[in-house]
Amino acid sequence: MVAAGTAREWFSLADDEGTWLFDITFLASAWHCIWGEGCPGIEPEPDVAAAIGCCTHGAHFADDGDRRRVSEAVERLGPTQWQLRPADRRRSPFLRGEDGWTTRVVDGACIFLNRPGDPSVPAGCALHAAAVAAGERPLDWKPEVCWQLPLRLEHHTDESGDALHTLRDWRRRDWGEGGEEFGWWCTEEPAAFSGPSAVYESLADEIAELVGPQRYRTLADYLDRRRTPNADAATPVMLSHPAVRPGAEASA
């Protein structure tokens, strides 16, 4: 049975690299990160006061290139930008485990998370804040997993070799067996859908990086037209995200 209120709207493009599907129900929504604005974190028990957000377990690097890029950014962090800078500069902020390289966890969260309450450093991700201060894109400084969330790009190839690329929001089930224990309310609760702009506008750099600038421009042009108040009356009203529909299933 299909749960009531879980319908979504999609936009598709086809090119030499296959078919691209965009979940415009999410991309046109008002989702935004509410770290520091009531985010309860991702542990089973919510904790707004800790202001840790999704940084609890550190960041897993996608590959060696991802880690090298972040290493270069770390070298640019000044003393007033990184609260938990190791006293011994030879100590790496990265850790190699059974599942690959991650950022170190210090006092219950990523080593690059500047905790609130210290006026000497900006609260939040040290890499993100330093990139903004330098006039650069945070996605060029941060681990891939950090700048991509809550976007999820999936690639599939069918038996005939045709490729399908799908861009949507990250959902609880994407975390696998442990997803039900995760406090992954980020894209499932109304509180996060209160931003001043649509996702495709606020995360323009991230989307373009994932799918390519030309595909992003085509997507953005389409959504601009759909969201214009004076659009053709025959154009259907865009679906609201399942998280903000009355009586909808939040896990859609």
C-alpha positions as CSV (number, residue, x, y, z in Angstrom):
1,M,0.0,0.0,0.0
2,V,1.2,3.5,-0.8
3,A,1.1,5.8,2.2
4,A,-1.1,8.9,1.8
5,G,0.7,12.1,1.2
6,T,3.9,10.7,-0.1
7,A,3.5,11.7,-3.8
8,R,6.5,13.6,-5.3
9,E,7.0,15.5,-8.5
10,W,10.0,14.8,-10.8
11,F,11.8,16.6,-13.6
12,S,13.8,14.6,-16.1
13,L,16.5,15.3,-18.6
14,A,18.2,13.0,-21.2
15,D,21.6,13.5,-22.7
16,D,24.6,11.5,-23.8
17,E,25.3,10.4,-20.2
18,G,21.8,9.0,-19.6
19,T,18.6,10.1,-18.0
20,W,18.7,12.5,-15.1
21,L,15.8,12.6,-12.6
22,F,15.4,15.5,-10.2
23,D,13.1,15.4,-7.2
24,I,11.7,18.9,-7.5
25,T,9.3,18.3,-4.6
26,F,12.5,18.6,-2.4
27,L,14.5,20.9,-4.6
28,A,11.8,23.6,-4.7
29,S,11.1,23.2,-1.0
30,A,12.2,25.7,1.7
31,W,14.5,23.2,3.4
32,H,17.6,24.7,5.1
33,C,20.1,23.6,7.7
34,I,19.0,24.7,11.1
35,W,22.2,23.9,13.0
36,G,22.2,26.3,15.9
37,E,18.5,27.1,15.4
38,G,17.0,24.1,17.2
39,C,18.7,21.2,15.5
40,P,18.5,18.2,18.0
41,G,21.4,16.3,16.4
42,I,21.3,12.7,15.0
43,E,21.5,10.6,18.1
44,P,18.4,8.7,19.2
45,E,17.8,11.1,22.0
46,P,17.5,14.7,20.8
47,D,19.9,17.3,22.3
48,V,19.4,20.9,21.1
49,A,21.7,22.4,23.7
50,A,24.8,20.5,22.5
51,A,24.5,22.1,19.1
52,I,26.4,19.2,17.5
53,G,24.0,18.6,14.6
54,C,25.1,15.9,12.2
55,C,28.8,16.1,13.2
56,T,28.6,13.5,15.9
57,H,30.6,10.7,14.2
58,G,33.0,12.9,12.2
59,A,33.2,12.8,8.4
60,H,34.0,9.8,6.3
61,F,36.2,10.7,3.3
62,A,35.0,9.6,-0.1
63,D,38.5,8.8,-1.4
64,D,42.1,9.9,-1.1
65,G,41.5,12.9,-3.3
66,D,38.8,14.1,-1.0
67,R,41.1,13.8,2.0
68,R,44.0,15.6,0.2
69,R,41.7,18.5,-0.7
70,V,40.6,18.9,2.9
71,S,44.2,18.6,4.1
72,E,45.1,21.5,2.0
73,A,42.2,23.5,3.4
74,V,43.3,22.7,7.0
75,E,46.7,24.2,6.3
76,R,44.9,27.5,5.6
77,L,43.0,27.6,8.9
78,G,44.1,30.4,11.2
79,P,44.3,30.2,15.0
80,T,41.1,32.2,15.4
81,Q,39.2,30.0,13.0
82,W,39.7,26.5,14.5
83,Q,38.8,26.0,18.1
84,L,40.1,22.4,18.5
85,R,43.4,22.8,16.6
86,P,45.8,20.2,18.1
87,A,48.6,21.7,20.2
88,D,51.0,19.5,18.4
89,R,50.7,20.5,14.7
90,R,52.2,17.1,13.7
91,R,49.1,15.4,15.1
92,S,46.7,14.7,12.2
93,P,43.1,15.7,12.5
94,F,42.2,12.6,10.5
95,L,42.0,9.0,11.6
96,R,42.3,5.7,9.7
97,G,39.8,3.0,10.8
98,E,38.4,-0.2,9.4
99,D,36.0,1.7,7.2
100,G,38.6,4.1,5.8
101,W,39.7,7.6,6.7
102,T,37.5,10.0,8.8
103,T,38.0,13.2,10.7
104,R,38.8,12.7,14.3
105,V,36.1,12.9,17.0
106,V,36.9,15.1,20.0
107,D,34.5,15.5,22.9
108,G,31.7,13.8,21.1
109,A,31.9,15.5,17.7
110,C,34.1,16.3,14.7
111,I,37.4,18.0,15.4
112,F,36.4,20.8,13.0
113,L,33.2,21.7,14.8
114,N,33.7,24.9,16.7
115,R,31.5,24.7,19.8
116,P,29.2,27.7,20.6
117,G,30.1,29.9,23.5
118,D,33.7,30.7,22.6
119,P,33.9,34.3,21.3
120,S,37.4,33.8,19.9
121,V,36.1,31.6,17.0
122,P,33.0,31.4,14.8
123,A,30.7,28.7,16.0
124,G,30.0,25.8,13.5
125,C,32.2,24.1,11.0
126,A,35.6,25.7,11.0
127,L,36.2,24.7,7.4
128,H,32.9,26.2,6.3
129,A,33.4,29.5,8.1
130,A,37.0,29.9,6.9
131,A,35.9,29.3,3.3
132,V,33.2,32.0,3.6
133,A,35.7,34.4,5.2
134,A,38.1,33.8,2.3
135,G,35.4,34.4,-0.3
136,E,35.5,30.9,-1.5
137,R,33.0,28.0,-1.8
138,P,32.6,25.9,1.4
139,L,32.3,22.8,-0.8
140,D,35.9,23.3,-1.9
141,W,37.1,23.1,1.7
142,K,34.8,20.5,3.3
143,P,34.7,16.7,3.0
144,E,32.3,15.6,0.3
145,V,29.9,13.9,2.6
146,C,29.5,17.2,4.5
147,W,28.8,19.5,1.6
148,Q,26.6,17.1,-0.2
149,L,24.1,16.5,2.6
150,P,21.1,16.5,2.4
151,L,21.5,15.9,-1.3
152,R,21.8,12.4,-2.6
153,L,22.9,11.5,-6.2
154,E,22.4,7.9,-7.2
155,H,23.7,6.2,-10.4
156,H,22.1,3.1,-11.8
157,T,22.6,1.2,-15.0
158,D,19.9,-1.2,-16.4
159,E,20.5,-4.5,-18.2
160,S,20.6,-2.7,-21.6
161,G,23.4,-0.3,-20.4
162,D,21.2,2.8,-20.1
163,A,22.2,5.0,-17.2
164,L,19.8,6.6,-14.7
165,H,21.0,9.4,-12.4
166,T,18.7,10.5,-9.6
167,L,19.1,13.6,-7.4
168,R,16.8,13.7,-4.3
169,D,16.9,14.3,-0.6
170,W,18.7,11.9,1.7
171,R,16.2,9.8,3.7
172,R,16.4,7.6,6.7
173,R,16.5,4.4,4.8
174,D,19.6,5.5,3.0
175,W,21.6,4.9,6.1
176,G,20.9,1.1,5.9
177,E,20.0,-1.1,8.8
178,G,20.9,1.5,11.5
179,G,18.8,4.2,9.9
180,E,15.8,3.5,12.1
181,E,17.9,4.2,15.2
182,F,19.3,7.4,13.7
183,G,17.8,10.7,14.7
184,W,17.6,11.5,11.0
185,W,14.8,14.0,11.3
186,C,16.7,16.5,9.1
187,T,14.5,16.1,6.0
188,E,11.6,14.5,7.7
189,E,10.3,17.1,10.1
190,P,8.6,20.5,9.4
191,A,11.1,22.6,11.4
192,A,13.8,22.3,8.7
193,F,11.5,23.5,6.0
194,S,11.5,27.2,6.9
195,G,14.2,28.7,4.9
196,P,14.0,32.0,3.0
197,S,14.7,30.4,-0.4
198,A,14.2,27.2,-2.3
199,V,16.8,24.4,-2.1
200,Y,17.8,24.7,-5.8
201,E,18.7,28.4,-5.1
202,S,20.4,28.0,-1.7
203,L,22.4,24.9,-2.7
204,A,23.0,26.1,-6.3
205,D,26.8,25.5,-6.1
206,E,26.4,22.0,-4.6
207,I,23.8,20.9,-7.2
208,A,25.8,22.2,-10.1
209,E,28.9,20.4,-8.7
210,L,27.0,17.1,-8.5
211,V,25.2,17.2,-11.9
212,G,27.1,19.7,-14.0
213,P,26.5,23.4,-14.5
214,Q,24.4,23.1,-17.7
215,R,22.1,20.5,-16.3
216,Y,21.7,22.7,-13.2
217,R,20.9,25.7,-15.3
218,T,18.2,23.8,-17.2
219,L,16.7,22.6,-13.9
220,A,16.8,26.1,-12.4
221,D,15.2,27.7,-15.4
222,Y,12.4,25.2,-15.3
223,L,11.8,25.8,-11.6
224,D,12.0,29.5,-12.0
225,R,9.1,29.3,-14.5
226,R,7.1,26.9,-12.3
227,R,7.4,29.2,-9.3
228,T,6.6,32.5,-11.1
229,P,3.3,33.9,-9.7
230,N,2.2,34.9,-13.2
231,A,2.8,31.5,-14.7
232,D,0.2,30.0,-17.0
233,A,-2.9,29.1,-15.0
234,A,-2.8,25.7,-16.6
235,T,0.4,24.9,-14.8
236,P,-0.3,22.7,-11.8
237,V,0.6,24.0,-8.3
238,M,3.8,22.4,-7.1
239,L,3.5,19.7,-4.5
240,S,4.7,20.6,-1.0
241,H,7.3,18.3,0.6
242,P,5.8,15.3,2.4
243,A,7.3,16.6,5.7
244,V,5.1,19.7,5.7
245,R,1.8,18.1,4.5
246,P,-0.9,17.8,7.1
247,G,-1.2,14.2,8.1
248,A,1.6,13.0,5.8
249,E,4.0,10.2,6.5
250,A,7.2,11.9,7.6
251,S,9.4,9.0,6.3
252,A,8.3,9.4,2.7
